[in-house]
Amino acid sequence: MIHAGDIHLADLRDERRWAVLVLSNDRFHRMSDRVLVAPGIDVDDDEVLPPWNIRVDGETFALDLLRSIPVARLLERIGRASSVDLDRAQRALRLIT
């Protein structure tokens, strides 16, 4: 089962596998067989982030690059955002929509 706040390695049709933060809920996954994810991006640890980028356990996720991918392209779960981090991500998402 995939839940909002899960962090997975995903096939984003690129040369490498990317860490992604799941933002959609279980019902969306079941009904659409898709998942909304924010991909991880490479930034320096001391870089000041815009409000639509968030850090979770040292990984930075770009909510402005949100995309929908098939559930099957999630390869393995590698972590989980805390409820505080997930709340920050959802607030950041509202800032850009």
N, C-alpha and C positions, 0 to 999 in steps of 0.2 A: 504494500500500500504506500502511496506517495502522498505526503502531506505538505501544506504550506510551511515554509521554513526549512525544509530539507535541503541539503547541499549535495549535489550529485556531480559526477563526471558525466559529460554529455558529448555526443557526436553532433557538432554544429556544422558538419560538412566542411571541415577545415582540415589542415594537415595535422593538427593536434587535438587532443581531447581537452575540453574546457570545464572548469568548475562553474556550475550554475546554481543560483538560488531560486528555488521554487516559490512562486507567489500565488498560484491558483490553488483552489480548494479541491477536496476529494470529489465533490459532486461534479465539478467542471471536468475533472479527469475521466470519470466514469461515463459521462454523457457525450464527450467529444473525442475521447481517446487522444487528447492533446494536453499539454501542460504549458503554462506561462512561466517563463524563466528570465532572470536577469543574469547575463553572462559575467564571469569574472574578468577583470581587466588588469593589466600590469601597470602599476604606479609605484613611485617611491614611497617608502613608509612615512617620510616626513612631509610629503606633499599635502597641501590643503585641498580638501575635496569639495566639489560643488555639492549642494544639498541633495542632488539626485544620485549621488554615488555614496555607498555605505560600506563600511568595513565590518566584517564578521570574522573573528578569529584570525586576523592577519590577512585575509583575502578581501579584495575590493570588488564590489559588484556594481555594475552600471545599469541603473533602472531606466535610463533614457535609451538603452539598447534592448529593452524588453522585447521578447519574441515568443511566439507559439511554436512548439515543436511536437512531433508525435511522441507519445509516452515511450515507445520502443527505443527512442534515441537517448534515453537516460540509461547510462551504462552501469553505474554502481553508486550507491549512497556513500558519501565520504564524511558527512557531518550533519550538524543541525544547528540552525540559528537559535539563539535564545528568544524567549517571548519578547524581551525588550528590543532585540535587534530586528525581529520580524515586524514589530510595531513601528520602529523607525523606518523600515523599508516601505511599509504600507503608507505611512505619512509622506515619505519622499515621493512615492508614486502619485499620490493625490496632488502634489505640487506641480507635476508635469502633465497632468491630464486635464 
